[in-house]
């Protein structure tokens, strides 16, 4: 049960989907019985549907009594017919409401950022950073047909946005960052890109709806920085500005607001699907698209695809198809290097690298192995155990003892390339992707604990010089410094695990770099970010089912964003300065709260035991939809002429998107996180819908298995077939 003050957006936003409340007592009382509580469940599929209620017996002490207005809001939320007329404000429904709250950071975080800025400009730069002030600006957009918020709704919204013990530090319309006359200062505002709604906004809107404010469509939070300084060299000011923006603005998901927003309108248009003119221009056209969007094709790839389309298919490919081939056939996805023949000094080796690895599974070890080398994790035999489980999985219920065969699961992967380019989000999504590997084992598995480890180059710590370190050695400009990687990657992995609810139980860190007497440099220049996970697998769910004709292909989890474009190809090619922007665009961004909702859906399905509706499940990773939606409908060992060769026909407009400017290429290829694909039989769709609604987890039915062996992507917007 969540403390009463944790409903605030400031502290509740990361705790999940379910809000618990009770009638408001007299101000003098601070102890309440939860037998009076009402548990509100927020459905995500149809937010306007009627809220359900259940009684939870318990007892706890509440540290803060919210205003009586909240009790009224909750009554309104569950009983729309009882709403009374209230006086409305003069705010226009077409413009954004603004609320300001100061400070944005804790005192410690503010001091840390101030020290960073001072270190960046340096004592000899001709500039001294004197003061740093911060505040949040909350932009609130209402629905077009909702009209202005009532005064009472604005009062509740103010309460939600304010800190528990500092309500006076939040106010509407007027900033707290006042300029001083004759002061050298710089005010900058950094916020989410206007073309997509953030995960923070989705959770915030759900909380507002639970409090009866149904008119709100979107809430975004921007951070405003006021830096005061004294400067004798004007060029030093630009150094200061660049340092702050590099540190505080993620250029993939954020932007600088030149002035306070009045609308979220972005003015961007959707890029159409285009043909690559191979039939007319041949190899040159393929080389051009290869360089433009970073497909990672080598000379052999270029010649192969030229022959495929020009001589066999006799048509021009779309950019969607080219991008898909770049991801699906990359080393990251296909492992053609590890699985290919190795020739050393003109002599073919007797084993491939993969065969060497697989030989470690001895005949004796196979007797204790359940899954090895063919699923998202490895599993060894466990035991029959007695554990607790819900009486009615997927809905509020008591728990009871139950016996089941539970196997031990372990998965491990590296997230090296993203963690080198952008350490915090790279390691964060490395943890998230590995968690989904656990979830997507067999027909669904339970997450238990994690392992994190890091290998980086020389740290060159100030005041701690080591004999083998050489500060003159250069590092790639597109990779972070080893010292920053070690700190920020660790922070990212732990941050994701904390928000999701997975403990990191062990790990290691190594730093090494040396120039050998021969002149050869040995160093972890491209870092290693290693993530492993422990899990449990029900013995009844060890084997994925094959796709059958008419089965539904379902995507469950967060919506599509323009993030993680081309990560499969990017991690498989050599990094250099020319590809720095493509490399940065290939790093994913994580949303641990959505992963937690997704995990609850999978766990509820697994708790159903024999009635588990999941036939097969795969997590989305490199290549995005282009990989996972082909993988999920593959029938192993099928041959031409078979009645069921897998395949499916998908509708691209059925894919949930969080950004209305996404092109078909981006929808198909973006590696947005917190998403799984699974197969459902038609008779289980209603049950799955019920579970997702309870857990507030989005899902979409994309298409059905056709059995013809083809994967087709249709676009109902123009009745075209981009893939």
C-alpha positions as CSV (number, residue, x, y, z in Angstrom):
1,X,0.0,0.0,0.0
2,X,1.3,3.4,-1.0
3,X,1.5,6.2,1.6
4,X,-1.1,8.9,1.0
5,X,1.3,11.6,0.1
6,X,3.0,9.4,-2.5
7,X,0.2,10.0,-4.9
8,X,2.0,13.2,-5.8
9,X,3.5,13.1,-9.3
10,X,6.8,14.0,-7.8
11,X,7.2,10.8,-5.9
12,X,4.6,8.4,-7.2
13,X,5.5,8.6,-10.9
14,X,7.9,5.7,-10.7
15,X,5.9,3.3,-8.5
16,X,3.4,1.9,-11.0
17,X,-0.1,2.0,-12.1
18,X,-2.2,1.4,-9.0
19,X,-3.3,4.2,-6.7
20,X,-4.8,3.5,-3.3
21,X,-6.9,5.9,-1.3
22,X,-9.3,6.1,1.6
23,X,-11.8,8.6,2.9
24,X,-10.1,11.7,4.4
25,X,-10.2,11.8,8.2
26,X,-10.4,14.7,10.5
27,X,-7.3,16.8,10.5
28,X,-6.4,15.8,14.0
29,X,-6.2,12.1,13.1
30,X,-3.0,10.5,11.7
31,X,-3.8,6.8,11.9
32,X,-6.2,5.1,9.5
33,X,-7.6,1.7,8.8
34,X,-7.2,0.4,5.3
35,X,-10.4,-1.5,5.6
36,X,-11.9,1.8,4.6
37,X,-9.6,2.1,1.5
38,X,-10.6,2.1,-2.1
39,X,-8.2,0.6,-4.5
40,X,-8.5,2.2,-7.9
41,X,-7.3,0.2,-10.9
42,X,-6.4,2.3,-13.9
43,X,-7.2,0.6,-17.2
44,X,-4.9,1.6,-20.0
45,X,-6.8,0.2,-23.0
46,X,-9.9,2.4,-22.4
47,X,-9.1,5.1,-19.9
48,X,-12.7,6.2,-19.7
49,X,-13.9,2.9,-18.5
50,X,-15.4,2.6,-15.1
51,X,-13.0,2.2,-12.2
52,X,-13.1,-0.9,-10.1
53,X,-12.9,-1.0,-6.4
54,X,-11.8,-3.5,-3.8
55,X,-11.3,-3.5,0.0
56,X,-7.9,-4.0,1.5
57,X,-7.6,-4.8,5.2
58,X,-4.5,-3.4,6.9
59,X,-3.2,-0.6,9.2
60,X,-0.6,2.0,8.7
61,X,0.5,5.5,9.8
62,X,0.1,8.3,7.2
63,X,2.8,11.0,7.4
64,X,0.7,13.6,5.6
65,X,-2.9,14.5,5.3
66,X,-3.9,15.6,1.8
67,X,-6.4,18.4,1.2
68,X,-10.1,17.4,1.3
69,X,-10.3,18.3,-2.4
70,X,-8.7,15.0,-3.3
71,X,-11.5,13.0,-1.6
72,X,-14.0,14.9,-3.8
73,X,-11.9,14.2,-6.9
74,X,-12.0,10.5,-6.2
75,X,-15.7,10.5,-5.8
76,X,-16.1,12.3,-9.1
77,X,-13.7,9.8,-10.8
78,X,-15.9,6.9,-9.8
79,X,-19.2,8.6,-10.1
80,X,-19.2,11.0,-13.2
81,X,-22.9,11.6,-12.9
82,X,-22.5,13.3,-9.6
83,X,-20.2,16.1,-10.9
84,X,-21.3,19.5,-9.9
85,X,-20.8,22.7,-11.9
86,X,-17.7,24.7,-10.8
87,X,-16.4,28.1,-11.8
88,X,-13.9,27.9,-14.6
89,X,-10.8,29.9,-15.0
90,X,-10.0,32.2,-17.9
91,X,-7.2,29.9,-19.3
92,X,-7.6,29.0,-22.9
93,X,-8.1,25.3,-23.6
94,X,-6.0,25.7,-26.8
95,X,-2.9,26.9,-24.9
96,X,-0.7,25.2,-22.4
97,X,-1.0,25.7,-18.6
98,X,2.3,26.2,-16.9
99,X,3.3,25.4,-13.3
100,X,6.7,26.1,-11.9
101,X,8.4,24.4,-9.0
102,X,11.8,25.2,-7.4
103,X,14.3,23.8,-6.9
104,X,14.5,21.1,-9.6
105,X,17.5,19.4,-7.9
106,X,18.4,18.5,-4.3
107,X,21.1,20.6,-2.7
108,X,23.7,17.9,-3.2
109,X,22.8,17.5,-6.9
110,X,22.9,21.3,-7.4
111,X,26.4,21.5,-5.8
112,X,27.6,18.6,-8.0
113,X,26.4,20.3,-11.2
114,X,27.9,23.6,-10.1
115,X,31.2,22.0,-9.4
116,X,31.1,20.3,-12.8
117,X,30.5,23.6,-14.6
118,X,33.3,25.3,-12.7
119,X,35.7,22.4,-13.6
120,X,34.7,22.6,-17.3
121,X,35.5,26.3,-17.8
122,X,38.7,26.1,-15.7
123,X,40.4,28.8,-13.6
124,X,42.3,30.3,-16.5
125,X,39.3,30.6,-18.9
126,X,38.4,34.1,-17.9
127,X,35.0,33.1,-16.5
128,X,33.9,32.3,-12.9
129,X,30.6,30.5,-12.3
130,X,29.1,32.1,-9.2
131,X,25.6,30.7,-8.8
132,X,23.3,28.0,-10.2
133,X,19.5,28.0,-9.6
134,X,17.0,25.5,-11.0
135,X,13.3,24.9,-11.3
136,X,10.9,22.6,-13.1
137,X,8.3,23.9,-15.5
138,X,5.3,21.6,-16.0
139,X,3.4,22.1,-19.3
140,X,-0.1,20.9,-19.1
141,X,-2.2,20.3,-22.3
142,X,-5.9,19.7,-22.1
143,X,-8.1,17.8,-24.6
144,X,-9.5,19.9,-27.4
145,X,-13.1,19.3,-26.5
146,X,-12.7,19.6,-22.7
147,X,-12.7,23.3,-22.3
148,X,-10.7,25.0,-19.6
149,X,-9.9,23.3,-16.3
150,X,-12.1,24.3,-13.4
151,X,-10.6,26.2,-10.5
152,X,-11.1,23.1,-8.4
153,X,-9.2,20.9,-10.9
154,X,-6.4,23.4,-11.1
155,X,-6.2,23.3,-7.3
156,X,-5.9,19.5,-7.3
157,X,-3.3,19.7,-10.1
158,X,-1.3,22.2,-8.1
159,X,-1.3,19.8,-5.2
160,X,-0.2,16.9,-7.4
161,X,2.7,18.8,-8.9
162,X,4.0,20.3,-5.6
163,X,6.4,18.7,-3.1
164,X,4.7,17.3,0.0
165,X,6.2,19.6,2.5
166,X,6.9,22.6,0.2
167,X,3.6,23.5,-1.4
168,X,4.7,27.2,-1.5
169,X,7.5,26.3,-3.8
170,X,5.0,25.6,-6.6
171,X,2.9,28.2,-8.4
172,X,1.1,28.7,-11.7
173,X,2.3,30.9,-14.6
174,X,5.2,32.8,-12.8
175,X,8.8,31.6,-12.8
176,X,10.8,31.5,-9.6
177,X,14.0,32.4,-11.5
178,X,14.1,36.2,-11.3
179,X,16.7,38.1,-13.2
180,X,19.0,40.5,-11.4
181,X,19.8,43.9,-12.9
182,X,23.3,44.3,-14.2
183,X,24.1,40.6,-13.6
184,X,25.8,38.4,-16.1
185,X,23.5,35.4,-16.3
186,X,22.2,32.8,-18.7
187,X,18.8,31.2,-18.5
188,X,18.2,28.1,-20.5
189,X,15.3,25.6,-20.5
190,X,15.7,21.9,-21.5
191,X,12.6,19.7,-22.0
192,X,11.3,16.7,-24.0
193,X,11.1,16.9,-27.7
194,X,7.6,18.2,-28.6
195,X,6.8,15.5,-31.2
196,X,6.4,12.6,-28.7
197,X,4.8,12.1,-25.4
198,X,7.2,10.8,-22.8
199,X,6.7,7.8,-20.4
200,X,6.7,10.3,-17.5
201,X,3.7,12.1,-19.2
202,X,1.8,8.8,-19.6
203,X,2.1,8.0,-15.9
204,X,1.3,11.6,-14.9
205,X,-1.9,11.7,-17.0
206,X,-3.1,8.4,-15.6
207,X,-2.7,9.8,-12.0
208,X,-4.6,12.9,-12.9
209,X,-7.4,10.8,-14.4
210,X,-7.5,8.8,-11.2
211,X,-8.0,12.1,-9.3
212,X,-10.9,13.1,-11.5
213,X,-9.1,15.5,-13.8
214,X,-10.2,13.8,-17.1
215,X,-9.6,16.8,-19.3
216,X,-5.8,16.5,-19.3
217,X,-4.2,15.1,-22.4
218,X,-0.5,15.5,-21.8
219,X,1.9,16.8,-19.1
220,X,5.6,17.3,-19.8
221,X,8.3,18.4,-17.4
222,X,11.1,20.8,-18.5
223,X,14.1,21.9,-16.4
224,X,15.2,25.5,-16.3
225,X,18.7,26.6,-15.3
226,X,19.8,30.1,-14.3
227,X,23.6,30.4,-14.3
228,X,25.2,33.6,-12.9
229,X,28.8,34.2,-13.7
230,X,31.5,36.9,-14.1
231,X,33.5,36.8,-17.4
232,X,36.4,38.7,-18.8
233,X,36.6,36.6,-22.0
234,X,33.3,36.4,-24.0
235,X,34.3,33.1,-25.7
236,X,34.4,31.5,-22.3
237,X,30.6,32.0,-22.0
238,X,30.1,29.7,-25.0
239,X,32.3,27.1,-23.4
240,X,30.0,27.3,-20.3
241,X,26.9,26.9,-22.4
242,X,28.2,24.0,-24.3
243,X,29.3,22.2,-21.1
244,X,25.9,22.5,-19.5
245,X,23.9,21.4,-22.5
246,X,26.2,18.4,-23.2
247,X,25.8,17.3,-19.6
248,X,22.0,18.0,-19.1
249,X,20.4,17.7,-22.5
250,X,20.0,14.3,-24.2
251,X,19.8,15.4,-27.8
252,X,17.9,12.3,-28.9
253,X,15.0,12.8,-26.6
254,X,15.3,16.5,-25.4
255,X,15.7,19.9,-26.9
256,X,16.3,23.5,-25.8
257,X,13.2,25.6,-25.5
258,X,14.1,29.1,-26.8
259,X,11.1,30.5,-25.0
260,X,8.3,29.1,-22.8
261,X,6.0,26.8,-24.8
262,X,2.5,27.8,-25.8
263,X,1.8,24.6,-27.7
264,X,3.2,21.1,-28.3
265,X,2.8,21.6,-32.0
266,X,6.2,20.7,-33.6
267,X,5.6,21.4,-37.3
268,X,7.3,18.2,-38.4
269,X,6.1,16.0,-41.3
270,X,6.2,12.2,-41.7
271,X,8.9,11.0,-44.1
272,X,7.3,8.8,-46.8
273,X,8.5,5.3,-47.8
274,X,10.9,5.7,-50.8
275,X,12.2,3.3,-53.4
276,X,15.9,2.7,-53.8
277,X,16.5,2.9,-57.6
278,X,18.6,-0.2,-58.0
279,X,17.1,-1.1,-61.4
280,X,18.1,2.3,-62.8
281,X,21.4,3.1,-60.9
282,X,22.6,-0.3,-59.7
283,X,25.3,-0.5,-57.1
284,X,25.6,3.2,-56.7
285,X,22.1,3.5,-55.3
286,X,22.7,0.7,-52.8
287,X,26.0,2.3,-51.7
288,X,24.2,5.6,-51.2
289,X,21.5,4.3,-48.9
290,X,24.1,2.2,-47.1
291,X,26.1,5.3,-46.2
292,X,23.0,7.5,-45.5
293,X,21.3,5.3,-42.9
294,X,24.3,3.3,-41.7
295,X,23.3,-0.2,-42.8
296,X,26.8,-1.6,-42.3
297,X,26.9,-3.5,-45.7
298,X,30.4,-4.6,-46.8
299,X,31.3,-5.2,-50.4
300,X,30.0,-8.8,-50.3
301,X,26.6,-7.6,-48.8
302,X,26.3,-4.9,-51.5
303,X,26.9,-7.4,-54.3
304,X,24.5,-10.0,-52.8
305,X,21.6,-7.6,-52.4
306,X,22.2,-6.1,-55.8
307,X,21.9,-9.5,-57.4
308,X,18.9,-10.4,-55.3
309,X,16.8,-7.4,-56.3
310,X,18.1,-6.7,-59.8
311,X,18.3,-10.2,-61.2
312,X,16.0,-12.4,-59.0
313,X,13.2,-10.2,-57.8
314,X,13.6,-7.6,-60.6
315,X,12.3,-4.7,-58.6
316,X,13.5,-1.7,-56.5
317,X,13.6,-2.3,-52.8
318,X,12.1,0.2,-50.4
319,X,14.2,1.9,-47.8
320,X,12.3,-0.1,-45.2
321,X,13.4,-3.3,-46.7
322,X,17.1,-2.1,-47.0
323,X,17.0,-1.0,-43.3
324,X,15.5,-4.4,-42.3
325,X,18.2,-6.3,-44.2
326,X,20.9,-4.2,-42.5
327,X,19.6,-5.1,-39.0
328,X,18.5,-8.7,-39.6
329,X,21.6,-9.8,-41.3
330,X,24.1,-8.0,-39.1
331,X,26.6,-10.0,-37.0
332,X,24.6,-8.8,-33.9
333,X,21.5,-10.6,-35.1
334,X,22.8,-13.5,-37.3
335,X,26.3,-14.2,-35.8
336,X,27.6,-15.1,-39.3
337,X,31.1,-14.6,-38.1
338,X,30.8,-16.8,-35.0
339,X,28.9,-19.4,-37.0
340,X,31.0,-19.1,-40.2
341,X,34.0,-21.1,-41.4
342,X,37.4,-19.9,-40.0
343,X,40.4,-20.0,-42.3
344,X,43.8,-19.4,-40.7
345,X,46.9,-19.2,-42.9
346,X,45.0,-20.7,-45.8
347,X,43.8,-23.7,-43.7
348,X,40.1,-24.2,-42.7
349,X,39.7,-24.8,-39.0
350,X,37.8,-28.0,-38.0
351,X,35.2,-26.0,-35.9
352,X,33.4,-22.7,-36.0
353,X,33.6,-20.5,-33.0
354,X,30.1,-21.4,-32.1
355,X,30.8,-25.1,-32.3
356,X,33.7,-24.5,-29.9
357,X,31.4,-22.8,-27.4
358,X,28.7,-25.5,-27.7
359,X,31.2,-28.2,-27.1
360,X,31.4,-27.1,-23.5
361,X,28.0,-28.7,-23.0
362,X,29.3,-32.2,-22.4
363,X,27.2,-35.3,-22.5
364,X,27.2,-35.4,-18.7
365,X,26.1,-31.7,-18.5
366,X,23.3,-32.4,-21.0
367,X,21.6,-34.7,-18.5
368,X,21.1,-31.7,-16.2
369,X,20.3,-29.2,-18.9
370,X,16.8,-28.1,-19.8
371,X,17.5,-25.3,-22.3
372,X,20.9,-24.6,-24.0
373,X,21.8,-22.6,-27.1
374,X,18.3,-22.3,-28.5
375,X,16.4,-19.8,-26.4
376,X,16.8,-16.4,-24.8
377,X,18.4,-18.0,-21.6
378,X,19.9,-21.2,-20.4
379,X,18.1,-23.4,-17.9
380,X,19.2,-26.3,-15.7
381,X,17.0,-28.7,-13.8
382,X,15.6,-27.4,-10.5
383,X,13.3,-29.2,-8.1
384,X,9.7,-29.6,-7.0
385,X,9.1,-26.8,-4.6
386,X,6.3,-25.4,-2.5
387,X,5.7,-21.7,-3.1
388,X,3.0,-19.0,-2.8
389,X,0.8,-18.1,-5.7
390,X,-2.4,-16.2,-6.3
391,X,-5.7,-18.1,-6.1
392,X,-7.0,-16.2,-9.1
393,X,-4.0,-15.0,-11.3
394,X,-4.6,-11.8,-13.1
395,X,-7.0,-10.3,-10.7
396,X,-7.1,-9.3,-7.0
397,X,-7.0,-12.4,-4.9
398,X,-5.6,-14.2,-1.9
399,X,-2.4,-16.3,-2.2
400,X,-2.1,-19.9,-1.4
401,X,0.6,-22.6,-1.2
402,X,1.1,-24.6,-4.4
403,X,3.6,-27.2,-5.6
404,X,5.4,-26.9,-8.9
405,X,8.6,-28.0,-10.8
406,X,10.8,-24.9,-10.8
407,X,14.0,-24.8,-12.9
408,X,17.0,-22.4,-12.5
409,X,17.5,-19.9,-15.3
410,X,20.6,-17.8,-16.2
411,X,21.1,-15.4,-19.0
412,X,24.0,-13.1,-19.8
413,X,24.8,-10.5,-22.5
414,X,27.0,-7.5,-23.1
415,X,25.9,-4.0,-24.1
416,X,29.3,-2.7,-25.0
417,X,28.6,-0.3,-27.9
418,X,25.7,1.6,-26.4
419,X,27.5,1.9,-23.0
420,X,30.6,3.4,-24.7
421,X,28.6,6.0,-26.7
422,X,26.1,7.0,-24.0
423,X,27.1,5.2,-20.7
424,X,24.0,5.9,-18.6
425,X,21.2,5.0,-21.1
426,X,23.4,2.3,-22.7
427,X,23.9,0.4,-19.4
428,X,20.3,1.1,-18.4
429,X,18.9,-0.5,-21.4
430,X,21.4,-3.3,-21.2
431,X,19.9,-4.2,-17.9
432,X,16.4,-3.8,-19.4
433,X,17.1,-6.0,-22.4
434,X,18.6,-8.7,-20.3
435,X,15.5,-8.7,-18.0
436,X,13.4,-9.2,-21.1
437,X,15.6,-12.1,-22.1
438,X,14.6,-13.8,-18.8
439,X,11.0,-12.9,-19.3
440,X,11.0,-14.4,-22.8
441,X,12.5,-17.8,-22.0
442,X,10.2,-20.7,-22.9
443,X,6.6,-19.5,-22.6
444,X,7.5,-16.9,-20.0
445,X,9.7,-16.9,-16.9
446,X,10.1,-15.0,-13.6
447,X,12.9,-12.5,-12.9
448,X,14.9,-13.0,-9.7
449,X,18.2,-11.0,-9.5
450,X,20.9,-9.4,-11.6
451,X,24.6,-9.2,-12.1
452,X,26.6,-6.2,-13.5
453,X,30.2,-5.9,-14.6
454,X,32.4,-3.4,-16.4
455,X,35.7,-3.4,-18.2
456,X,37.1,0.0,-19.3
457,X,40.4,1.6,-20.3
458,X,42.8,3.6,-18.1
459,X,41.0,5.9,-15.7
460,X,43.7,8.6,-15.4
461,X,42.3,9.6,-12.0
462,X,43.4,13.0,-10.7
463,X,46.0,12.6,-7.9
464,X,46.3,8.8,-8.5
465,X,48.8,8.4,-11.3
466,X,49.6,4.7,-12.2
467,X,52.9,3.7,-13.8
468,X,51.4,2.3,-17.0
469,X,48.9,5.1,-17.7
470,X,49.7,7.6,-20.5
471,X,47.5,10.6,-20.7
472,X,48.7,11.4,-24.2
473,X,47.0,8.3,-25.6
474,X,44.0,9.2,-27.7
475,X,40.5,7.8,-27.4
476,X,37.7,7.7,-30.1
477,X,35.8,11.0,-30.1
478,X,32.5,9.2,-30.2
479,X,33.1,7.2,-27.0
480,X,32.9,8.5,-23.5
481,X,36.0,8.6,-21.3
482,X,36.7,5.3,-19.4
483,X,36.2,7.1,-16.1
484,X,32.8,8.4,-17.1
485,X,31.8,5.0,-18.5
486,X,32.7,3.3,-15.2
487,X,30.6,5.8,-13.1
488,X,27.7,6.4,-15.4
489,X,27.3,2.9,-16.7
490,X,27.1,1.6,-13.1
491,X,24.6,4.3,-12.3
492,X,22.5,3.4,-15.3
493,X,22.3,-0.3,-14.6
494,X,21.5,0.3,-10.9
495,X,18.9,3.0,-11.8
496,X,17.0,0.6,-14.1
497,X,17.2,-2.3,-11.6
498,X,16.0,-0.1,-8.7
499,X,13.0,1.2,-10.7
500,X,12.1,-2.2,-11.9
501,X,12.6,-4.0,-8.6
502,X,15.5,-6.3,-9.4
503,X,18.5,-6.4,-7.0
504,X,22.1,-6.5,-8.3
505,X,23.6,-9.3,-6.2
506,X,27.2,-9.4,-7.5
507,X,29.6,-8.2,-10.2
508,X,33.1,-6.9,-11.0
509,X,34.9,-3.9,-12.4
510,X,38.2,-3.8,-14.3
511,X,40.4,-1.0,-15.7
512,X,43.4,-1.7,-17.9
513,X,45.4,-0.1,-20.6
514,X,49.1,-0.6,-21.5
515,X,51.5,0.0,-24.4
516,X,53.6,-3.2,-24.7
517,X,57.4,-3.1,-25.4
518,X,56.6,-4.1,-29.0
519,X,54.6,-0.8,-29.3
520,X,51.2,-2.6,-29.4
521,X,48.5,-1.0,-27.3
522,X,46.3,-3.3,-25.2
523,X,43.3,-1.6,-23.6
524,X,39.5,-1.9,-23.2
525,X,39.0,1.1,-25.5
526,X,35.6,-0.2,-26.5
527,X,34.2,-1.0,-23.0
528,X,32.6,-4.1,-21.9
529,X,29.2,-3.8,-20.0
530,X,28.3,-7.3,-18.9
531,X,24.8,-8.0,-17.5
532,X,23.6,-11.3,-16.3
533,X,20.2,-12.4,-14.8
534,X,18.9,-15.2,-12.6
535,X,15.3,-16.4,-13.0
536,X,12.8,-19.2,-12.4
537,X,11.0,-21.2,-15.1
538,X,7.9,-23.3,-14.5
539,X,8.6,-26.8,-15.7
540,X,5.3,-26.6,-17.7
541,X,6.5,-23.6,-19.7
542,X,9.9,-24.8,-21.0
543,X,9.1,-25.3,-24.7
544,X,7.8,-22.6,-27.0
545,X,4.9,-23.6,-29.2
546,X,5.1,-23.3,-33.0
547,X,3.0,-20.7,-34.8
548,X,-0.3,-22.0,-36.1
549,X,-2.5,-20.5,-38.8
550,X,-4.9,-17.9,-37.4
551,X,-2.9,-17.3,-34.2
552,X,-2.6,-13.7,-33.3
553,X,0.7,-12.0,-33.2
554,X,0.6,-9.5,-30.2
555,X,3.0,-6.7,-29.2
556,X,2.9,-5.9,-25.5
557,X,4.6,-3.0,-23.8
558,X,5.5,0.6,-24.4
559,X,4.7,2.5,-27.6
560,X,7.2,3.1,-30.5
561,X,9.6,6.0,-30.3
562,X,12.4,7.3,-32.6
563,X,15.1,5.7,-30.4
564,X,17.6,3.0,-31.0
565,X,17.7,3.3,-34.8
566,X,20.1,0.8,-36.3
567,X,21.7,-0.6,-33.2
568,X,22.2,-4.1,-34.7
569,X,24.2,-2.8,-37.6
570,X,25.9,-0.1,-35.5
571,X,27.2,-2.5,-32.9
572,X,28.5,-4.8,-35.7
573,X,30.6,-2.2,-37.6
574,X,33.8,-0.3,-36.8
575,X,33.1,3.0,-35.0
576,X,34.7,6.2,-36.1
577,X,34.1,9.9,-36.1
578,X,32.1,9.8,-39.4
579,X,29.5,7.6,-37.8
580,X,29.3,9.4,-34.4
581,X,25.8,10.8,-35.0
582,X,24.5,7.4,-36.3
583,X,26.1,5.7,-33.3
584,X,24.3,8.1,-30.9
585,X,21.0,7.6,-32.6
586,X,21.4,3.8,-32.2
587,X,21.5,3.9,-28.4
588,X,18.1,3.0,-26.8
589,X,16.4,4.8,-24.0
590,X,14.8,2.9,-21.2
591,X,11.5,3.1,-19.2
592,X,11.8,0.8,-16.2
593,X,8.2,1.5,-15.1
594,X,6.8,0.2,-18.3
595,X,9.1,-2.9,-18.1
596,X,7.6,-3.5,-14.6
597,X,4.1,-3.4,-16.0
598,X,5.1,-5.8,-18.8
599,X,6.7,-8.1,-16.3
600,X,3.5,-8.2,-14.3
601,X,1.5,-9.2,-17.4
602,X,3.9,-12.1,-18.1
603,X,4.0,-13.2,-14.5
604,X,0.2,-13.3,-14.4
605,X,0.2,-15.5,-17.5
606,X,2.8,-17.8,-16.0
607,X,0.9,-18.0,-12.7
608,X,-2.0,-19.6,-14.7
609,X,0.1,-22.7,-15.1
610,X,-1.5,-25.1,-17.6
611,X,-3.8,-22.3,-18.7
612,X,-0.9,-20.0,-19.6
613,X,-2.2,-18.2,-22.8
614,X,1.3,-17.5,-24.1
615,X,2.2,-20.0,-26.9
616,X,5.6,-18.4,-27.7
617,X,7.3,-15.2,-26.6
618,X,10.3,-13.2,-27.9
619,X,11.7,-10.0,-26.6
620,X,12.3,-7.0,-28.9
621,X,15.9,-6.1,-29.3
622,X,18.2,-5.2,-32.2
623,X,16.2,-4.5,-35.4
624,X,13.0,-3.7,-33.5
625,X,9.8,-5.0,-35.0
626,X,11.7,-6.0,-38.2
627,X,13.5,-8.7,-36.2
628,X,11.1,-9.9,-33.6
629,X,8.0,-10.0,-35.8
630,X,9.7,-12.4,-38.2
631,X,11.3,-14.4,-35.4
632,X,7.9,-15.0,-33.7
633,X,6.2,-16.5,-36.8
634,X,9.1,-18.8,-37.9
635,X,8.3,-22.5,-38.1
636,X,11.5,-24.4,-37.5
637,X,12.6,-26.9,-40.2
638,X,9.6,-26.0,-42.5
639,X,10.0,-26.8,-46.2
640,X,8.4,-25.5,-49.4
641,X,5.0,-27.2,-49.9
642,X,4.3,-27.6,-46.2
643,X,0.8,-26.7,-45.1
644,X,2.1,-24.3,-42.4
645,X,5.4,-22.5,-43.2
646,X,4.7,-19.7,-40.7
647,X,4.7,-16.1,-41.8
648,X,2.1,-13.3,-41.1
649,X,0.5,-10.2,-42.5
650,X,0.9,-7.2,-40.3
651,X,-0.8,-3.8,-40.3
652,X,1.8,-1.1,-39.5
653,X,-0.8,1.3,-38.3
654,X,-1.8,-1.2,-35.6
655,X,1.6,-0.7,-33.9
656,X,1.3,1.6,-30.9
657,X,3.3,4.8,-31.4
658,X,4.2,7.6,-29.0
659,X,5.3,9.9,-31.7
660,X,3.0,11.0,-34.6
661,X,6.0,11.9,-36.8
662,X,7.4,8.4,-37.1
663,X,8.0,7.1,-40.6
664,X,7.2,3.5,-41.5
665,X,10.9,2.8,-41.6
666,X,11.2,4.1,-38.0
667,X,8.2,2.2,-36.8
668,X,9.5,-1.0,-38.3
669,X,13.2,-0.6,-37.3
670,X,13.4,1.4,-34.1
671,X,14.6,-0.7,-31.1
672,X,12.3,1.0,-28.6
673,X,12.5,-0.8,-25.3
674,X,10.1,-2.6,-22.9
675,X,8.4,-4.6,-25.6
676,X,7.8,-8.3,-26.3
677,X,6.1,-10.1,-29.2
678,X,4.0,-13.2,-28.4
679,X,1.6,-15.6,-30.0
680,X,-2.0,-16.1,-28.7
681,X,-4.7,-18.4,-29.8
682,X,-7.9,-16.5,-30.7
683,X,-9.8,-17.9,-27.8
684,X,-7.3,-16.4,-25.3
685,X,-7.3,-12.8,-26.5
686,X,-10.1,-11.8,-24.1
687,X,-8.2,-13.2,-21.1
688,X,-5.0,-11.5,-22.2
689,X,-6.9,-8.2,-22.6
690,X,-8.2,-8.5,-19.0
691,X,-4.7,-9.1,-17.6
692,X,-3.2,-6.1,-19.6
693,X,-6.0,-3.8,-18.5
694,X,-5.5,-4.7,-14.8
695,X,-1.7,-4.1,-15.1
696,X,-2.2,-0.9,-17.2
697,X,0.1,-2.3,-19.9
698,X,-0.6,-1.4,-23.5
699,X,-0.8,-4.1,-26.2
700,X,-1.8,-4.4,-29.8
701,X,-3.0,-7.2,-32.1
702,X,-0.8,-6.7,-35.2
703,X,-1.9,-9.6,-37.5
704,X,-2.4,-13.3,-37.7
705,X,-0.2,-16.2,-38.8
706,X,-0.8,-16.9,-42.5
707,X,1.1,-20.1,-43.0
708,X,2.5,-19.1,-46.4
709,X,6.0,-18.5,-45.2
710,X,5.9,-14.8,-46.0
711,X,6.1,-11.7,-43.7
712,X,4.2,-8.8,-45.2
713,X,3.8,-5.3,-43.8
714,X,0.8,-3.4,-45.0
715,X,0.1,0.3,-44.6
716,X,-3.7,1.0,-44.5
717,X,-2.9,4.7,-44.7
718,X,-2.1,4.5,-48.5
719,X,-2.8,0.8,-49.1
720,X,0.8,0.1,-49.8
721,X,3.2,-2.7,-48.9
722,X,6.4,-1.2,-47.6
723,X,7.9,-4.6,-46.8
